[in-house]
């Protein structure tokens, strides 16, 4: 082996004598040894490098293999969830029965779970029976002496029977949820069931009878199963019912009457039940069923039982001893935790009892009926259970779920008592007509009996977002970027704008004074969401996980929103102080893209409420009066809101009739769009009539409408053509950003776009219906203004609506629609006005 050390030393060794070379030899040997050792170390290092490379490669290969396995596993799981015989190219089928469905100590739990009779009445109820269960139920009804059966299926979900067992359609990966399509009637559900059956039969014929379905052997755990099925063994419910035969039952009449799982049935459903009970002879029994035989079945049985009770010869409504407490008694209760909510003593229920003529008696009677029907489900107990869980659950999402459930069930209880009062009144009118004569009842639920929004911890789990965003400005920036969507209505002193910057407010006031000669200004803010100015910019509260929607407070009163804004100011100041003067907020630099940003501010002076901003403008020399009228977005204003406008502006318009220096009115919401335009239309009509510029000659009778509800309204109103003409004139004058008439059809057309998901269709249909309701209210308000201005508006609009035409105006509002079957579920007042109900965080 050649040594580098010897090579280097060779010239030196050659030049010295032998004795010197001998002395140098040990050093050369040592150098050679060191060189050899270094070579060994280098070889070891190289081996280590190679091992590391091989190890890294192995790790990469192993990770890739594991990743592949995981990907295959995920794909397998997704594929597994999509397994099952597909019907209508969308659904899989799941067996209807699940663990613990049968909860009563009765026989036939496998075929007719939870089947029972209500005392000695003709009313029976149960879960969805099997084909065998239908026959067992008829045997039992026949044994009780009945010869006819009216069978009422209350399910909203489509059902198909395979080999005598019921299955429901489920969306992929949502096997524990029934797929519900909003607005389906009994007829359309049966059409869907027939389509499911036909689709399943086609699949069975293609697969040689192979049927894959899901079932739930243990709670919430789904398993895939398979069976071989003859296509002739697939049936719909109407087919099964039509084939039922019994020795002594001479007639079985089947009805599909879907009702909501938690809310009270619609008036039309109630009237249908009342009519069937009223026309039945003593030999007729009623059988109700839903999926489990619990909530929907018990509710329908209770309604039928109440009607049947007042039909009995010499019937008297027996009221138990000890009527429930009044609201005044409850208000004296020092400790609310001692209130027994299981007795139904919620604030809104006590308010209802005070409103109804026989409220306490109706409640006591309904409570007795609920208890009689409570073999499986006591409504008051279920409400109380949901209420308790809404405050005891650890997770906010669960608390919110149970709170909303409690509120929906409380609405069911509320309307049961209302229905009881209707029966006690012994009127021959329908339940719908009776309700329309008592429109105040629709509004009682708005604040759940006096509930108020809490004005504490406003910023908890929330963040402030700058009010302006890309696309906000729809009009030329006449006064600059500080004043988006600024415009004037014709030549009258009415103006609209989006939420301005603080400097923008002064820009508007200065412009009105210097360019239009309006030294006096009334500024009306229509927002029901909390707004705060920080360093001159407006901010609104947003939830951290929903940054693109305002945190709204439906039904909020002025004092409540001002209290919330005052608290918000204090909380923000404290938070900024703790952050050494840094204010964190959201902005939207690009459409639907938010950024968190910090600004350095002086919190004690830079944070202001709306009242303080306008007070500063007054201190700066502007004669401006600020008013707040909170209005819900994208809906009709409430009647009381229009009364507020009249009270605020009518005296001014009256005093300034013919004056040259009229007071200017400015309205704003966030964008200056829907709420602002609606208010401007109403103010325009009020001013035109009070000022005398809306003459009878200009309001011809030639106006026609494209909506049958508006045509009906025009025929109903004594001054209908003039009212429609005035409303349309105002709408067209104020249509800079939105035409309140044209937007109805625009939104309705969006609901019918091909390929739009059912939820989106429902969203646009509800909005179109809200727009139609708004149009109805604008025509009604025009009629009111034309009629009442001569008397100085002594009658409030809210009272005029209720008394002027009896219940006719509310009858029309309770039956809005476009003539299409798909809009029936949003045609009634009760369903639309729920959008304006207060969003309480605690049920009391």
C-alpha positions in Angstrom: 0.0 0.0 0.0 1.5 3.3 -1.1 2.1 5.7 1.8 1.8 9.4 1.1 4.1 10.1 4.1 6.9 7.9 2.6 6.6 9.6 -0.7 6.9 13.1 0.8 9.9 11.9 3.0 11.8 10.1 0.1 13.8 13.2 -1.1 15.0 13.9 2.5 16.0 10.3 3.2 18.1 10.2 -0.1 20.0 13.3 1.0 21.1 12.2 4.4 23.5 9.5 5.6 22.5 6.1 7.1 22.8 7.2 10.7 20.5 10.1 10.2 18.1 8.0 8.3 18.0 5.4 11.1 17.1 8.2 13.6 14.3 9.4 11.2 12.8 5.9 10.6 10.7 5.8 13.9 9.1 9.1 12.9 8.3 7.8 9.4 6.8 4.6 10.8 4.5 6.6 13.1 3.4 8.9 10.2 2.6 5.8 8.1 0.5 4.4 11.1 -1.4 7.6 11.5 -2.1 7.7 7.8 -3.4 4.2 7.8 -5.7 4.9 10.8 -7.0 8.0 9.0 -7.8 5.9 6.0 -9.7 3.4 8.1 -11.7 6.3 9.6 -12.5 7.7 6.2 -13.8 4.3 5.1 -16.0 4.1 8.2 -17.4 7.5 7.5 -18.2 6.6 3.9 -20.0 3.4 5.1 -22.0 5.6 7.6 -23.0 8.0 4.8 -24.2 5.1 2.7 -26.1 3.6 5.6 -27.7 7.0 6.2 -28.7 7.3 2.6 -30.2 3.8 2.6 -32.0 4.5 5.9 -33.4 7.8 4.5 -34.5 6.0 1.3 -36.2 3.3 3.3 -38.0 5.9 5.5 -39.2 7.7 2.4 -40.4 4.4 0.9 -42.0 3.4 4.1 -43.7 6.8 4.5 -44.9 6.6 1.0 -46.2 3.1 1.6 -48.0 4.2 4.8 -49.4 7.2 3.1 -50.7 5.0 0.3 -52.3 2.7 2.9 -53.9 5.7 4.7 -55.1 7.1 1.4 -56.5 3.7 0.4 -58.1 3.4 3.8 -59.8 6.9 3.5 -60.9 6.0 0.0 -62.2 2.7 1.2 -64.2 4.4 4.0 -65.6 7.0 1.6 -66.4 4.2 -0.9 -68.0 2.2 1.9 -70.2 5.1 2.9 -71.3 5.4 -0.7 -72.1 1.7 -0.9 -75.7 0.5 -0.9 -78.2 0.3 -3.7 -78.4 3.8 -5.2 -81.8 5.2 -5.9 -82.6 8.3 -8.0 -78.8 8.6 -8.5 -78.6 10.3 -5.1 -79.8 8.3 -2.2 -79.0 5.1 -0.4 -81.7 3.4 1.7 -81.6 2.8 5.4 -83.9 0.6 7.5 -86.4 2.7 9.4 -86.0 0.9 12.7 -83.2 1.7 15.1 -82.3 0.6 18.7 -84.6 1.5 21.5 -87.3 2.8 19.2 -89.9 0.8 21.1 -90.3 2.3 24.6 -93.7 1.2 25.8 -94.3 -2.1 27.8 -96.6 -3.4 25.1 -96.6 -6.4 22.8 -95.8 -6.3 19.1 -92.8 -4.0 19.5 -91.1 -5.5 16.5 -94.0 -4.9 14.1 -96.0 -2.1 15.7 -93.7 -0.2 18.1 -95.1 2.3 20.6 -98.7 1.5 19.5 -101.2 2.7 22.1 -104.7 3.9 22.5 -105.6 7.3 24.1 -107.8 6.4 27.1 -111.4 5.5 25.9 -111.2 7.6 22.8 -111.1 6.7 19.1 -107.5 7.8 18.8 -104.5 5.5 18.4 -100.8 6.3 17.8 -97.6 4.6 17.1 -94.3 4.4 15.2 -94.1 3.3 11.6 -95.3 -0.3 11.6 -94.2 -3.1 9.3 -96.6 -4.6 6.8 -97.4 -7.2 9.5 -97.8 -4.5 12.0 -100.6 -2.8 9.9 -102.6 -6.0 10.3 -102.0 -6.3 14.0 -103.1 -2.7 14.5 -106.3 -3.3 12.6 -107.0 -6.4 14.7 -106.6 -4.3 17.9 -108.8 -1.5 16.6 -111.5 -4.0 15.5 -111.3 -5.6 18.9 -112.2 -2.2 20.4 -115.4 -2.2 18.4 -114.5 0.2 15.5 -115.5 -0.6 11.9 -113.8 2.2 10.0 -110.2 3.5 10.2 -108.8 6.9 9.2 -105.0 6.4 9.0 -102.9 9.6 9.1 -99.2 9.4 8.4 -97.5 12.5 9.7 -94.0 11.9 8.3 -92.2 14.5 6.2 -89.6 12.0 5.0 -90.2 9.7 2.0 -90.7 6.0 2.9 -90.5 2.9 0.8 -91.3 -0.7 1.9 -89.1 -3.6 0.9 -90.4 -7.1 1.8 -92.8 -5.6 4.3 -90.2 -3.4 6.1 -89.9 0.4 5.9 -86.8 2.2 4.6 -86.0 5.9 4.2 -83.8 7.7 1.7 -80.6 9.0 3.2 -78.0 11.2 1.6 -74.5 9.7 1.2 -72.3 10.1 4.4 -75.4 11.4 6.3 -76.9 8.1 7.3 -78.3 9.3 10.6 -80.3 12.2 9.1 -83.5 11.9 7.1 -83.2 13.9 3.8 -86.0 16.5 4.0 -87.0 18.7 1.1 -88.6 21.9 2.3 -92.2 22.6 1.3 -93.2 19.1 0.2 -96.9 18.4 0.6 -98.5 15.0 1.3 -99.1 14.6 -2.5 -95.5 15.5 -3.5 -94.0 13.2 -0.8 -96.1 10.4 -2.3 -94.8 11.3 -5.8 -91.3 11.1 -4.4 -92.0 7.7 -2.8 -93.3 6.4 -6.1 -90.1 7.6 -7.8 -87.9 6.0 -5.1 -89.8 2.7 -5.6 -89.4 2.8 -9.4 -85.7 3.6 -9.2 -85.2 0.8 -6.7 -87.0 -1.7 -8.9 -84.8 -0.7 -11.8 -81.7 -1.3 -9.7 -82.9 -4.7 -8.5 -83.7 -5.8 -12.1 -80.2 -4.7 -13.2 -78.5 -6.4 -10.3 -80.4 -9.7 -10.3 -82.3 -8.7 -7.1 -79.2 -7.8 -5.1 -80.3 -5.2 -2.5 -77.7 -3.4 -0.3 -79.0 -1.3 2.5 -77.9 0.3 5.8 -79.2 -0.5 9.2 -78.4 0.6 12.8 -77.8 -2.4 15.0 -76.5 -0.2 17.9 -77.1 3.6 18.4 -75.5 5.7 15.7 -73.4 2.8 14.4 -74.4 2.0 10.8 -73.7 -1.3 9.1 -74.1 -2.3 5.5 -76.2 -5.4 4.8 -77.4 -7.2 1.7 -80.3 -9.3 0.7 -81.9 -10.8 -2.5 -85.2 -9.2 -3.2 -87.8 -9.8 -5.8 -88.8 -6.4 -7.4 -92.4 -7.3 -6.8 -91.7 -7.0 -3.0 -91.1 -3.3 -3.2 -94.2 -1.1 -2.4 -95.1 2.4 -1.5 -97.3 3.3 1.5 -100.4 4.0 -0.6 -100.0 0.7 -2.2 -99.8 -1.1 1.1 -102.7 0.8 2.5 -104.9 0.1 -0.5 -104.2 -3.6 -0.1 -105.2 -3.8 3.6 -108.1 -6.1 4.2 -109.8 -7.1 7.5 -112.8 -9.2 8.4 -114.6 -6.5 10.4 -113.0 -3.3 9.3 -115.1 -2.1 6.4 -113.1 0.9 5.3 -109.5 2.2 5.7 -108.9 5.7 4.5 -105.3 6.8 4.2 -104.0 10.4 4.5 -100.4 11.7 4.2 -100.4 14.8 6.3 -96.7 15.8 7.0 -96.0 18.0 10.0 -92.8 19.5 11.3 -90.8 17.5 13.9 -90.8 20.2 16.5 -93.1 23.2 15.5 -96.8 23.3 15.7 -98.6 22.1 12.5 -99.6 24.7 10.0 -103.1 26.0 10.2 -104.2 24.1 7.2 -103.1 20.8 8.7 -104.9 21.6 12.0 -108.1 22.4 10.0 -107.9 19.2 8.1 -107.6 17.2 11.4 -110.5 19.1 12.9 -112.6 18.5 9.8 -111.9 14.8 9.8 -112.7 14.4 13.5 -115.9 16.5 13.1 -117.2 14.4 10.2 -116.3 11.0 11.7 -119.1 8.8 13.0 -118.9 6.9 16.3 -117.6 3.8 14.6 -114.5 5.4 13.1 -111.1 5.2 14.7 -108.1 7.4 14.0 -104.6 5.9 13.8 -101.6 8.4 13.7 -98.0 7.5 13.0 -94.7 9.1 12.5 -91.3 7.5 12.5 -91.0 6.8 16.3 -94.6 7.6 17.3 -93.4 10.3 19.7 -93.5 14.1 19.0 -95.5 14.4 15.8 -97.9 11.6 16.6 -98.5 12.9 20.1 -99.1 16.4 18.8 -101.7 15.3 16.3 -103.4 13.1 18.8 -103.6 16.0 21.2 -105.2 18.3 18.6 -107.7 15.6 17.6 -108.5 14.8 21.2 -109.2 18.5 22.0 -111.6 18.8 19.1 -113.3 15.5 20.0 -113.6 16.5 23.6 -115.7 19.7 22.9 -117.9 17.6 20.5 -119.1 15.2 23.2 -122.7 15.6 24.3 -123.1 17.9 27.2 -119.3 18.4 27.1 -117.8 20.8 29.6 -114.1 21.7 29.7 -112.9 20.4 33.0 -110.2 22.8 34.4 -108.1 21.3 37.2 -107.8 23.0 40.5 -105.1 25.6 40.9 -104.7 27.8 37.8 -101.2 28.6 36.7 -99.4 31.6 38.0 -99.8 35.0 36.3 -97.0 37.0 34.9 -97.3 39.4 37.8 -97.0 36.5 40.3 -93.9 35.3 38.5 -92.3 38.7 38.4 -92.4 38.7 42.2 -90.4 35.5 42.4 -87.1 36.6 43.8 -85.1 33.5 42.7 -85.9 32.4 39.1 -84.2 29.1 39.7 -87.2 28.1 41.9 -89.6 28.4 39.0 -90.9 25.0 37.9 -90.7 25.3 34.1 -92.2 21.8 33.8 -95.5 23.5 34.6 -95.1 25.6 31.4 -94.7 28.9 33.3 -92.5 30.5 30.7 -92.8 34.3 30.3 -94.3 34.1 26.8 -96.9 31.5 27.9 -98.0 33.7 30.8 -98.1 36.7 28.4 -100.3 34.6 26.2 -102.6 33.7 29.0 -103.1 37.4 29.8 -103.8 38.2 26.1 -106.4 35.5 25.5 -109.9 36.0 26.8 -109.8 32.7 28.6 -106.0 32.2 28.7 -105.6 30.6 32.1 -108.5 28.2 31.5 -107.1 27.4 28.0 -103.7 26.6 29.4 -105.1 24.5 32.2 -107.2 22.5 29.7 -104.3 22.1 27.3 -102.0 20.9 30.1 -104.6 18.3 31.1 -104.8 17.1 27.5 -101.0 17.0 27.2 -100.8 14.8 30.3 -103.6 12.5 29.0 -101.6 12.0 25.8 -98.2 11.6 27.5 -97.8 7.9 27.3 -94.6 8.4 25.4 -94.0 12.1 25.1 -95.0 15.0 27.5 -94.5 18.3 25.7 -93.8 20.4 28.8 -91.3 17.9 30.1 -89.5 17.8 26.7 -89.3 21.6 26.6 -87.9 21.7 30.1 -85.3 19.0 29.3 -84.1 20.9 26.3 -84.1 24.2 28.4 -81.9 22.6 31.1 -79.5 21.1 28.6 -79.3 24.5 26.9 -77.6 25.9 30.0 -75.8 22.8 31.3 -74.0 21.4 28.2 -70.3 22.1 28.2 -70.0 22.8 24.4 -71.5 26.1 23.0 -72.7 24.3 19.9 -74.7 21.8 22.0 -76.1 24.6 24.2 -77.2 26.5 21.0 -78.8 23.3 19.6 -80.9 22.6 22.7 -81.8 26.3 23.1 -83.2 26.4 19.5 -85.0 23.1 20.1 -86.6 24.4 23.3 -87.8 27.5 21.5 -89.3 25.5 18.6 -91.1 23.2 21.1 -92.2 26.2 23.1 -93.8 27.5 19.9 -95.7 24.2 19.6 -96.9 24.6 23.2 -97.9 28.3 22.6 -100.0 27.4 19.6 -101.7 24.5 21.3 -102.9 26.9 23.9 -104.0 29.3 21.2 -105.9 26.4 19.5 -107.5 25.6 22.9 -108.8 29.2 23.1 -110.1 28.9 19.5 -112.1 25.8 20.6 -113.4 27.5 23.7 -114.7 30.4 21.7 -117.0 27.9 19.9 -116.8 29.9 16.6 -117.8 28.2 13.4 -114.9 30.0 11.5 -111.8 28.1 10.6 -108.7 28.2 12.8 -106.9 30.2 10.2 -109.7 32.8 10.0 -109.8 33.0 13.8 -106.0 33.6 14.0 -106.3 36.3 11.3 -108.8 38.1 13.6 -106.2 38.0 16.4 -103.0 39.1 14.6 -101.4 40.2 17.9 -100.8 36.5 18.7 -98.4 36.2 15.8 -96.2 38.9 17.4 -96.3 37.6 21.0 -93.6 35.1 20.2 -91.3 37.8 18.9 -89.8 38.6 22.2 -90.7 35.3 24.0 -92.7 37.2 26.6 -90.5 40.1 27.3 -87.0 38.6 26.7 -84.3 41.1 26.2 -80.9 40.9 24.6 -78.1 40.8 27.1 -75.8 43.8 27.0 -72.7 42.1 28.5 -69.7 40.2 27.1 -70.6 41.6 23.7 -67.1 40.9 22.3 -66.8 37.4 23.8 -65.9 35.1 20.9 -66.5 38.0 18.5 -64.4 40.5 16.6 -65.1 43.8 15.0 -65.0 44.1 11.2 -64.7 47.3 9.1 -68.1 48.0 7.6 -66.9 48.8 4.1 -66.0 46.0 1.7 -65.3 45.6 -2.0 -68.5 46.0 -4.0 -70.2 48.1 -1.4 -70.5 51.2 -3.7 -73.2 50.8 -6.3 -73.4 54.4 -7.2 -70.9 57.1 -8.3 -69.1 58.5 -5.2 -70.7 62.0 -5.4 -69.2 63.0 -2.0 -66.2 60.8 -2.1 -65.3 57.4 -0.6 -66.4 58.5 2.9 -70.0 58.5 1.7 -70.9 55.3 -0.3 -74.2 55.1 -2.2 -75.3 58.6 -1.5 -78.4 59.8 -3.5 -81.4 62.0 -3.4 -85.0 61.1 -4.2 -86.2 63.3 -7.1 -86.3 66.9 -6.1 -87.5 66.4 -2.5 -85.2 66.7 0.6 -84.9 62.9 1.1 -81.5 61.3 1.0 -80.0 57.8 1.4 -76.5 56.5 2.0 -74.6 53.6 3.3 -72.9 53.7 6.7 -70.6 56.7 6.3 -67.2 57.3 7.9 -67.3 59.9 10.6 -65.9 62.5 8.3 -68.4 61.4 5.7 -71.3 62.3 8.1 -69.9 65.8 8.3 -69.4 65.9 4.5 -73.1 65.0 4.0 -74.3 67.6 6.6 -72.0 70.3 5.0 -73.2 69.4 1.5 -76.8 69.6 2.5 -76.3 73.0 4.2 -74.1 74.6 1.6 -75.4 73.1 -1.7 -79.1 72.4 -0.9 -79.9 75.0 1.8 -81.0 72.4 4.3 -79.7 73.7 7.6 -81.8 71.2 9.6 -81.3 67.5 9.2 -82.9 64.4 10.7 -80.6 61.3 10.3 -82.3 57.9 10.7 -80.2 54.9 11.2 -82.1 51.7 10.4 -79.5 49.1 11.5 -80.4 46.4 14.1 -76.8 45.3 14.4 -74.4 46.9 16.8 -72.1 49.6 15.3 -69.1 51.4 16.8 -66.8 54.0 15.4 -63.1 53.5 15.9 -60.7 56.3 14.7 -63.5 57.6 12.5 -64.4 54.3 10.8 -67.6 52.2 11.4 -67.2 48.7 12.6 -69.8 46.0 13.2 -69.6 42.8 15.3 -68.9 39.5 13.5 -68.4 36.0 14.8 -64.9 34.7 14.3 -66.1 31.7 12.4 -68.6 33.7 10.3 -66.9 36.9 9.3 -69.1 37.8 6.4 -72.4 38.1 8.2 -73.4 40.8 10.8 -74.3 39.6 14.2 -77.9 40.7 14.0 -80.5 41.2 16.8 -83.9 40.5 15.3 -86.7 42.3 17.0 -84.4 44.4 19.1 -85.6 47.7 20.6 -83.8 51.0 20.5 -82.8 51.0 24.2 -81.5 47.4 23.9 -79.2 48.1 20.9 -77.9 51.3 22.5 -77.1 49.4 25.7 -75.2 46.8 23.7 -73.3 49.5 21.8 -72.4 51.2 25.1 -71.1 48.0 26.6 -69.2 47.2 23.4 -67.5 50.6 23.6 -66.4 49.9 27.2 -65.2 46.4 26.4 -63.2 47.5 23.4 -61.6 50.4 25.3 -60.5 48.0 28.1 -59.2 45.5 25.5 -57.2 48.1 23.6 -55.7 49.5 26.8 -54.6 46.0 27.7 -53.0 45.7 24.3 -51.0 48.9 24.8 -53.2 50.9 22.4 -53.3 48.3 19.6 -56.8 47.7 18.1 -57.1 44.3 16.3 -59.9 44.1 13.7 -60.9 42.4 10.5 -61.0 44.1 7.1 -61.9 42.8 3.6 -59.3 43.9 1.1 -60.6 41.6 -1.6 -64.1 40.1 -2.0 -64.7 37.4 0.6 -61.1 37.5 1.8 -60.5 38.8 5.3 -57.4 40.0 7.0 -56.6 40.6 10.7 -55.0 43.9 11.2 -53.7 46.1 14.1 -54.1 49.8 14.3 -52.6 52.1 17.0 -55.4 54.2 18.5 -56.1 56.3 21.5 -59.0 54.3 22.9 -60.4 56.9 25.3 -61.0 59.4 22.4 -61.0 57.3 19.3 -63.9 54.9 20.3 -67.4 56.3 19.9 -70.9 55.1 19.8 -73.3 56.4 17.1 -75.0 58.8 19.5 -71.6 60.3 20.4 -70.6 60.7 16.7 -73.8 62.7 16.0 -73.4 64.7 19.2 -69.9 65.6 18.0 -71.4 66.8 14.7 -73.9 69.0 16.6 -71.0 70.3 18.7 -69.3 71.2 15.4 -72.2 73.5 14.4 -74.5 71.2 12.5 -78.2 71.1 13.3 -78.7 67.4 13.1 -81.1 65.2 15.0 -80.2 61.5 15.2 -82.9 58.7 15.4 -82.5 55.0 15.5 -85.2 52.7 14.2 -83.8 49.1 14.1 -85.2 47.1 11.2 -84.5 43.5 10.1 -82.7 43.3 6.7 -84.4 41.8 3.6 -87.9 41.7 5.2 -90.9 44.0 5.5 -90.6 46.5 8.3 -92.8 45.9 11.3 -95.9 47.9 11.7 -94.5 49.6 14.9 -91.5 50.7 12.9 -93.7 52.6 10.4 -95.5 54.2 13.4 -92.2 55.4 14.6 -91.5 57.0 11.3 -94.9 58.7 11.3 -94.4 60.0 14.9 -91.0 61.3 14.1 -91.7 63.0 10.7 -95.4 63.8 10.4 -95.2 66.9 12.8 -92.2 68.2 10.8 -93.8 67.7 7.4 -97.0 69.3 8.6 -95.3 72.3 10.1 -93.1 72.8 7.0 -95.9 72.5 4.4 -95.0 75.0 1.7 -91.9 76.2 3.5 -88.8 76.9 1.5 -86.2 75.8 4.1 -87.4 72.3 4.6 -85.8 69.8 7.0 -83.7 67.2 5.1 -84.1 63.5 6.0 -81.2 61.2 5.6 -81.6 57.4 6.0 -78.9 54.8 6.2 -78.3 51.1 6.9 -75.0 49.2 6.2 -75.1 49.3 2.4 -77.8 51.9 2.0 -79.8 49.3 0.0 -82.8 47.4 1.2 -83.7 48.9 4.6 -82.7 52.4 3.5 -84.7 52.2 0.3 -87.8 50.8 2.1 -87.7 53.7 4.6 -87.2 56.3 1.9 -90.2 54.9 0.0 -92.4 55.1 3.1 -91.1 58.6 4.0 -91.6 59.8 0.4 -95.3 58.7 0.5 -95.8 60.3 3.9 -94.3 63.6 2.8 -96.1 63.6 -0.5 -99.5 63.2 1.1 -98.9 65.5 4.0 -97.4 68.2 1.8 -100.3 67.8 -0.7 -98.1 67.0 -3.7 -99.7 63.6 -4.1 -103.0 64.6 -5.8 -105.9 62.4 -6.6 -105.6 63.2 -10.3 -102.0 61.8 -10.5 -103.1 58.6 -8.9 -105.1 57.0 -11.6 -106.9 53.7 -11.5 -105.0 52.2 -14.4 -102.3 50.6 -12.4 -102.1 46.8 -12.6 -99.9 44.3 -10.8 -98.2 41.1 -11.9 -98.9 39.5 -8.4 -102.3 38.1 -7.6 -101.9 39.0 -3.9 -101.4 42.6 -4.8 -104.4 42.5 -7.1 -106.5 41.1 -4.3 -105.2 43.8 -2.0 -106.1 46.6 -4.4 -109.6 45.2 -4.7 -109.9 45.0 -0.9 -108.7 48.5 -0.1 -111.3 51.3 -0.5 -108.6 53.4 -2.1 -106.8 50.5 -3.7 -105.8 51.9 -7.1 -104.6 55.2 -5.6 -102.6 53.3 -2.9 -100.9 51.1 -5.5 -100.1 54.0 -7.7 -98.6 56.0 -4.8 -96.5 53.0 -3.7 -95.3 52.3 -7.2 -94.4 56.0 -7.8 -92.4 56.0 -4.6 -90.7 52.7 -5.4 -89.7 53.9 -8.9 -88.4 57.2 -7.5 -86.2 55.4 -4.9 -84.9 52.6 -7.1 -81.3 53.9 -7.4 -79.9 50.7 -5.9 -82.9 48.4 -5.6 -86.4 48.5 -7.0 -88.5 47.0 -4.3 -91.0 45.7 -6.8 -88.7 44.3 -9.5 -86.5 42.5 -7.0 -89.4 40.1 -6.2 -89.3 38.4 -9.6 -85.5 38.6 -9.7 -85.2 36.6 -6.5 -88.0 34.2 -7.4 -86.3 33.4 -10.7 -83.1 32.6 -8.9 -85.0 30.0 -6.8 -85.9 28.1 -10.0 -82.4 28.0 -11.5 -81.5 24.6 -12.8 -79.1 22.6 -10.6 -79.5 24.8 -7.6 -79.4 22.8 -4.3 -82.7 22.5 -2.4 -81.4 24.6 0.5 -80.5 27.4 -1.9 -83.9 27.1 -3.7 -85.6 27.4 -0.3 -83.4 30.4 0.7 -84.3 32.4 -2.5 -87.9 31.4 -2.3 -88.2 32.7 1.3 -86.4 35.9 0.3 -88.8 36.4 -2.7 -91.8 35.8 -0.3 -90.3 38.4 2.1 -90.0 40.9 -0.7 -93.6 40.2 -1.7 -94.7 40.8 1.9 -92.8 44.0 1.9 -94.6 45.2 -1.2 -97.9 44.3 0.4 -97.0 46.4 3.4 -95.9 49.4 1.2 -99.3 49.4 -0.5 -101.1 49.1 2.9 -99.0 51.9 4.3 -99.9 54.1 1.3 -103.6 53.4 1.9 -103.2 54.2 5.6 -101.4 57.5 4.8 -104.0 58.5 2.2 -106.8 57.8 4.7 -105.5 59.0 8.0 -103.5 62.2 7.2 -106.7 64.3 7.4 -107.2 63.2 11.0 -103.6 63.8 11.9 -102.9 60.0 12.1 -104.8 59.6 15.3 -105.0 55.8 14.5 -101.7 54.0 14.7 -100.8 52.0 11.6 -100.5 48.9 13.8 -104.2 49.4 14.9 -105.3 50.3 11.4 -103.9 47.0 10.1 -105.9 45.1 12.7 -109.2 46.9 12.7 -109.7 48.7 9.3 -110.7 45.6 7.3 -111.4 43.1 10.1 -109.0 40.2 9.6 -108.9 40.6 5.8 -105.5 42.1 5.6 -103.9 39.4 7.7 -105.8 36.8 5.8 -104.1 38.0 2.7 -100.7 38.2 4.4 -101.3 34.7 5.7 -101.7 33.3 2.2 -99.0 34.9 0.2 -97.6 33.0 -2.8 -96.8 32.9 -6.5 -99.3 30.2 -7.4 -96.6 27.5 -7.2 -96.8 24.5 -5.0 -93.2 24.9 -3.8 -93.9 28.1 -2.0 -96.7 26.8 0.3 -94.4 26.3 3.3 -93.4 30.0 3.4 -96.8 31.5 2.6 -98.1 31.8 6.2 -97.3 34.7 8.6 -96.2 32.3 11.3 -93.4 30.9 9.3 -92.2 34.2 7.8 -92.3 36.2 11.0 -90.2 33.7 12.8 -87.2 35.3 11.0 -87.8 38.5 13.1 -88.0 36.7 16.4 -85.6 37.6 19.2 -82.6 35.3 19.4 -82.5 34.7 23.1 -79.5 33.0 24.8 -81.6 31.8 27.7 -85.2 30.6 27.8 -87.2 31.9 30.7 
